Amino acid sequence: MDDSVAGARVSGSTRMVGIMGWPVSHSLSPAIHNAAFAALGLDWVYVPLPVHPLQLRPALTGLGALRFAGANVTMPYKAAVADLMDDLSEDARRLHAVNTIVNDGERLRGENTDAPGFERFLRMDAGVDPSGRTALIFGAGGAGRACALALARGGAASLTVAAREPARVADVASAIEGLGTAVRAVGFDDAVNVHADLIVNATPLGARQESLPVPSMGRDTLVVDLLYHPAATPLQVQARAEGAAAFGGIGLLLHQAALSFELWTGQQPPLEVMSAAALAAMSDHD
């Protein structure tokens, strides 16, 4: 059992939440949430819920039947879960992805905290207002769409999405429809010619020291690499060498987790405690 769960006291009144995915052994979420529950003295516990691909529907039925307060959802199930919920929030509908399930008693509601989590990260950690900015996002998958939604809501002037398959950028345009921000697609290697003052890597590239075809950066550029391992990705190293401000993905991880915590418990979690738990868990995984 995960060390962050093993020390928890569980009784008949303990509220249960967890993370559904395949696999989930690498997840930092149990450590993050259990540390927050302990800090606030809440009788809650967060457990890993590995779900085989052929068992997703019965797992969701069991989540309600076992009176779990809810669950987080990670790869590869965010889109599939969206099709199986009783209700969806606006963000979950726009993104066609669920990362948080709330059990309302009779119904399971699908939420997505990635876009508001990214907005909180920009405002609280990076100290940046996206209004009027030009943004370049690498990747048109779920993470890229969530960042695009946050930036469009924040008033970004334009979004350029670099994707291996530019046709997938239509999903990004659909997610931010009606929000007044223009979207254009470019081929991945053409991103080097894009002017942007905010650059987001929403792909796995960099986890194994891969480089990205980024345009030139400077003191007015903000770079966010959603990877949180390694601690300093090649993109972050390059950005700082060119004078840009650069952040990793731990901020988004914490803020989207905090929003899930609020949806389940109705309380504000201690972000400092969650951050310390995440960093300790990352160190254990190294």
C-alpha positions in Angstrom: 0.0 0.0 0.0 1.1 3.6 -0.7 3.0 5.1 2.3 0.7 8.1 2.2 -2.3 5.8 2.8 -0.8 3.2 5.1 -0.5 5.6 8.1 -4.1 6.9 7.8 -6.7 5.8 10.4 -9.7 4.4 8.6 -13.0 3.9 10.4 -16.6 3.3 9.4 -17.1 7.1 9.1 -14.1 7.7 7.0 -14.9 9.4 3.7 -13.2 7.8 0.7 -11.8 9.3 -2.5 -9.2 8.1 -4.9 -7.6 8.3 -8.4 -8.8 6.1 -11.3 -6.4 5.3 -14.1 -4.2 2.6 -15.6 -1.6 2.6 -14.2 -1.8 4.8 -11.1 1.3 3.6 -9.2 3.2 6.7 -10.3 0.6 9.2 -9.1 1.5 11.9 -6.6 -2.2 12.5 -5.8 -2.5 10.1 -2.8 0.5 11.8 -1.1 -0.9 15.3 -1.9 -4.4 14.8 -0.7 -3.7 12.6 2.3 -1.3 15.3 3.6 -4.0 17.9 3.2 -6.6 15.8 5.0 -4.2 15.2 7.9 -3.3 18.9 8.1 -7.0 19.9 8.4 -7.9 17.0 10.7 -10.4 15.6 8.2 -11.5 11.9 8.5 -10.9 11.3 4.8 -8.5 9.0 2.9 -7.4 9.0 -0.7 -6.4 5.8 -2.4 -5.1 4.6 -5.7 -7.8 2.9 -7.9 -6.1 1.0 -10.8 -8.9 0.2 -13.3 -8.4 -2.2 -16.1 -9.5 -0.9 -19.5 -12.2 -3.5 -19.7 -13.6 -2.6 -16.3 -14.2 1.2 -16.5 -18.0 1.2 -16.5 -18.4 -1.3 -13.6 -15.7 0.7 -11.7 -17.7 3.8 -12.0 -20.8 2.0 -10.9 -18.9 0.7 -7.9 -17.7 4.2 -7.1 -21.3 5.2 -6.5 -22.3 2.0 -4.8 -19.4 2.1 -2.3 -20.3 5.7 -1.4 -17.0 7.2 -2.5 -17.3 10.9 -2.2 -15.6 11.1 -5.6 -12.4 10.4 -7.5 -9.8 11.9 -9.7 -9.4 10.5 -13.2 -6.1 10.3 -15.1 -4.8 8.7 -18.3 -6.2 7.0 -20.3 -9.8 7.6 -19.1 -10.5 11.3 -19.0 -12.5 11.3 -22.3 -14.2 8.0 -21.8 -15.4 9.0 -18.3 -17.0 12.1 -19.8 -19.3 9.8 -21.8 -20.3 7.9 -18.7 -21.3 10.6 -16.3 -24.8 11.5 -15.2 -24.0 15.2 -15.4 -21.1 17.3 -16.7 -19.8 20.7 -15.7 -19.4 23.4 -18.4 -15.6 22.8 -18.6 -16.0 19.0 -18.8 -18.4 19.5 -21.7 -16.1 22.0 -23.5 -13.0 19.8 -23.0 -14.8 16.5 -23.4 -12.7 15.3 -20.5 -13.3 14.6 -16.8 -10.5 14.7 -14.2 -12.7 14.9 -11.1 -15.8 13.0 -10.3 -18.2 14.2 -7.5 -20.7 11.7 -6.1 -23.9 13.6 -5.3 -25.6 10.6 -3.8 -27.7 9.5 -6.7 -25.7 10.8 -9.6 -22.0 11.1 -10.6 -21.0 14.6 -11.8 -18.0 15.0 -14.0 -15.9 18.1 -13.5 -12.6 19.3 -15.0 -10.3 21.4 -12.8 -7.4 21.7 -15.3 -8.4 25.0 -16.9 -9.2 26.8 -13.6 -6.1 25.2 -12.1 -4.0 26.7 -14.9 -5.7 30.0 -14.4 -4.9 30.0 -10.7 -1.3 28.9 -11.4 -0.8 31.9 -13.8 -2.3 34.4 -11.4 -1.0 33.1 -8.1 2.3 31.5 -9.0 3.5 33.1 -12.2 1.9 36.5 -11.4 0.8 36.8 -15.0 -2.4 38.2 -16.5 -3.0 36.5 -19.9 -5.2 39.4 -21.2 -3.9 40.6 -24.5 -1.0 38.1 -24.7 -0.1 36.0 -27.7 0.3 32.3 -26.7 1.9 29.3 -28.3 0.8 25.9 -27.1 2.6 22.7 -28.0 0.1 19.8 -28.1 -3.7 19.7 -28.9 -4.5 16.9 -26.4 -6.4 17.3 -23.1 -3.8 19.3 -21.3 -3.3 21.6 -24.3 -7.1 22.2 -24.6 -7.4 23.0 -20.9 -4.6 25.6 -21.1 -6.2 27.1 -24.2 -9.5 27.4 -22.4 -7.9 29.1 -19.4 -6.0 31.5 -21.7 -9.1 32.3 -23.8 -11.2 33.0 -20.7 -8.4 35.2 -19.4 -8.6 37.3 -22.6 -5.5 36.1 -24.6 -5.4 37.9 -27.9 -4.5 34.8 -29.9 -3.5 31.2 -29.6 -1.3 29.2 -31.9 -1.3 25.5 -31.4 1.6 23.4 -32.7 0.6 19.8 -33.3 1.9 16.8 -35.1 -1.5 16.5 -36.6 -2.7 20.1 -37.2 -6.3 18.8 -37.8 -6.5 18.0 -34.1 -6.5 21.7 -33.4 -10.1 21.8 -34.3 -10.8 20.3 -30.9 -9.0 23.2 -29.3 -11.1 25.7 -31.3 -14.3 23.8 -30.3 -13.2 24.0 -26.6 -12.9 27.8 -26.6 -15.8 28.6 -29.0 -17.6 31.8 -28.2 -14.8 33.2 -26.0 -13.4 35.6 -28.6 -9.8 34.3 -28.9 -8.6 33.4 -32.4 -6.9 30.0 -32.8 -4.6 28.9 -35.6 -2.8 25.6 -36.2 0.8 25.1 -37.3 2.8 22.1 -37.9 5.1 21.1 -35.0 8.3 22.1 -36.7 6.9 25.4 -37.9 6.4 26.6 -34.3 10.0 28.0 -34.4 8.7 30.9 -36.6 5.8 31.9 -34.3 5.9 35.0 -32.3 4.5 34.4 -28.8 5.0 36.0 -25.4 3.6 32.9 -23.5 4.8 29.4 -24.5 3.2 26.3 -23.0 4.5 22.7 -23.5 1.5 20.4 -23.1 3.3 17.3 -24.6 5.4 14.6 -23.0 8.5 15.9 -25.0 11.3 16.8 -22.6 10.7 14.0 -20.2 13.6 12.2 -21.8 15.6 15.3 -22.7 13.9 15.9 -26.0 14.0 19.5 -27.3 11.1 21.5 -28.8 11.2 23.8 -31.9 10.6 26.9 -29.9 10.9 30.5 -31.2 13.4 32.9 -29.8 12.6 34.0 -26.2 13.4 37.0 -24.1 12.8 38.8 -20.8 9.1 39.4 -21.8 8.5 35.7 -22.5 6.8 33.3 -20.0 7.4 29.6 -20.5 5.4 26.9 -18.8 6.4 23.3 -19.2 3.6 21.1 -17.8 6.1 18.3 -17.1 7.2 18.1 -13.5 9.8 15.4 -14.0 12.6 16.1 -14.5 12.6 19.2 -12.3 14.4 21.2 -15.0 13.4 20.2 -18.5 15.4 21.1 -21.6 12.7 23.8 -22.4 13.1 25.4 -19.0 16.9 25.4 -19.2 16.8 27.0 -22.7 14.2 29.6 -21.7 16.2 30.7 -18.7 19.4 30.8 -20.7 17.6 33.3 -23.1 16.3 35.4 -20.2 12.7 34.2 -20.1 10.8 33.2 -16.9 10.2 29.5 -16.8 8.0 27.2 -14.7 7.5 23.5 -14.5 4.2 21.6 -14.1 4.0 21.2 -10.3 2.0 24.4 -10.0 -0.8 23.2 -12.2 -0.8 19.8 -10.5 -1.3 21.4 -7.1 -3.9 23.9 -8.2 -6.1 21.4 -10.0 -5.7 19.1 -7.0 -6.8 21.9 -4.7 -9.9 22.6 -6.8 -10.8 18.8 -6.6 -10.3 19.0 -2.8 -12.7 21.9 -2.6 -15.3 20.2 -4.7 -15.3 17.2 -2.4 -14.9 18.7 1.0 -16.1 22.3 0.7 -12.9 23.4 2.4 -9.8 25.3 1.2 -6.8 23.0 1.3 -3.4 24.0 2.7 -1.4 24.5 -0.5 1.9 24.7 1.3 1.3 21.2 2.9 0.3 19.8 -0.5 3.4 21.2 -2.2 5.7 19.8 0.4 4.0 16.4 0.1 4.4 16.5 -3.7 8.0 17.4 -3.6 8.7 14.6 -1.0 6.9 12.1 -3.1 8.8 13.1 -6.2 12.0 12.6 -4.3 10.9 9.1 -3.3 10.2 8.3 -7.0 13.6 9.4 -8.2 
